[in-house]
Amino acid sequence: MTTHETVHAPVITQVSRAQDATAAARRELTECWAEVINAGGAVVPMDCPLPPVTPTALWPAIERIVRELSPDRSRLLLAGADGTLAGWMLLRREQHPLAAHCGTVNHVQTHVRFRGTGVGAALMRYATGVARDEMGLERLQLTARSGLGLEDFYRRAGWTEVGRWPGALRVAPGDDRDEILMGLAL
């Protein structure tokens, strides 16, 4: 499949307990994540080497995400299309009591084979409903790397840029990017 081909509407499911994240799902998550990072995606976890990466390098990050899953605090949203994982994201409630009404969206990614097919937009719409209707959140926040057009994608999904950290992300020597702070009132 190439990007922009017609894909059946993705089926989005949630995983909110560690025991529900099967070994097969964890493998698919790490494989998708590695492919997205290696294709230039801005989803490199803090404890992972810079690209190129292997699924093995991402396994500890996936295991940590799965370990922390909880219906009240942290949910994986998985988009399936044509019988495979087409994208995923993490939706978390802020833990500090002053910010517990807010959530954070992390690791938004569409598998390289499914880019441009609406999978990312479907994940964002689904996340909004889950955050508001199931988790009782009132606001969401996320950060995005400048220079990739991500802020335009999030704006189309209703998000607003609320600030930037200029030059906060060093992609390569001499290639510093802004970290864009975005918010969405639910």
N, C-alpha and C positions, 0 to 999 in steps of 0.2 A: 504494500500500500504506500502511496506517496501522499504528501500533505495535500489538503484541499479536495480530496476525493470525498464522495458522499459516504458518510458513516451513519449507521443506524444510531438513533438517539442513545447516548450512553446510559447505562443503568448504574445508578449511584447507590452504594451501600455504605453503611457505617460499621466500624469496629470500635467498640468502646470498652472492651475487656481483653486483657492479655490472652486469656485462654481461647478467645475467638479468632486470634490472628494465627492462622495455620502456617505450617512450615512452607507450604507452596505459596501462600500470599506473601510471606516475608521474602522469599526468593524473588518473586515478581517485583516487589517493592525495591529491593536492592538493585535488580537488573535495570529496571526503569530509571532509577535515580542515577546510576552510573552512566547510562546512555544519555540522559539529559545533561548531566554535568559535562561529559566529554564532547557534547555538541555545542557547548558554550552557555548552557543554562546557568542561571544565577542562584543555584540552590546548594552550594557547597557547605556542608556542616562544619562547625567550629573545630572539631577534632579529626578532620579528614585532610589528607594531603591535597594540594592543588592538582588540577587535572594534568595528565589523564589519571583516572581512578578505575578501580575494579570493584565489582560487587562485594568482594571480600573486604575491601577497605571500608565499605559503608555498613557492613553487618553490625558492628558495635552501635552505630547510631540508630539503626532500625530496632535493634534489641532494646535500647534505652527508650525509644518512643513507645514500643509495645509494652514494656514494663510499666510505664507511667499512664497507660490508658485507664480511663475511669469515666463512667457516664456523666458525672458532674463536672469533671475537670479537663478531660482530654479525649478527643475522638479522631480517629483516622477516617477520612472520607475517600472511598475508592470508586473510580469511574471505570466501568467495564464496557467494552465495545467489541463486537465481532469476536467474542469468546476470549478476550485477553484484557489485561490491565492497560487502560488507555491513559490514565492519569490518577493523581492522588494529591491529597493535602492533609495538613494537621490543623485541627481547630482546638484551641486551648483556652480555658478560663484563667484569668490572672489570679494569682494566689494571694497576693496581699489584700487584706480586708478593705483598704481604701479603693482598690481597683477591681474588686471581685465582680462588679457589674460589667466589666469589659472582657473582651476576648482577644486573642491573637491568632492570626492566620499565618502558618508557616509552611514552607516546602511545597508551595503550589507548583505543580508540574504536569505537563502533558507529555506522554511518551512521544519521542521523535516521529514515529510513524503516524501519529494522530494530530500533529500540529496543524492548526488552521481549520479544524473540523468542528469546532464548537465544544470540545470536551472541557477546556479550561473555563469557558463561560458557564457551562452547565454546573461545574463544580462550585463556582462562585455563587451562583443562584441557590444551589442546594445548601451551601454553608450558611448563607444568610438565614434561611428558614430554620435550620437546625439550631443555630446560635440563638435566635430570637424565641422560637416556639418550644424548643426542647430543653435548652440550657438556661433560658431566662436572661440572656445577655442583652444589654442595651446599646453597646458600642463594640465595634471591632477595629483592630489596628493591624498594620503590617508594615514591613519595610521592603523596598525594592531597590535594585541596583540601576543607576542611570546608564544611559548609553545603549539600552536594549529595547526601548519602546514599551517597557513594562508599565510605566505610569499611564500610558494611553489605554492599555488593556484594562487596568483597574478603574480608570475614569469611566470607560464605557460600562463598567459593572456598577457604577454609582459611587465609587470611592472619591475622596477629596484629598489632594496633597495638603498636608498640614505643616510640612517643614522639610529641611534637608540638612544633612551633615556633609558639607562640601569636602570632597576628596577623601572621604572616610574609608573607602575600599580600594585597596591596591591590587588590581587584577594582574599587573605585570610591572616591571620597572618602567617608570615614565607613563604608566596608564592608571591614573587614579580616577575613581568614579565617585559621584555623590551617592550617599545612602538616602533614599527618598522615604519620608515618613508619610503614611497615608492612613486615613480614618474613614469609618462608615458608621453613621448613626442608624440604629435599627428601630 
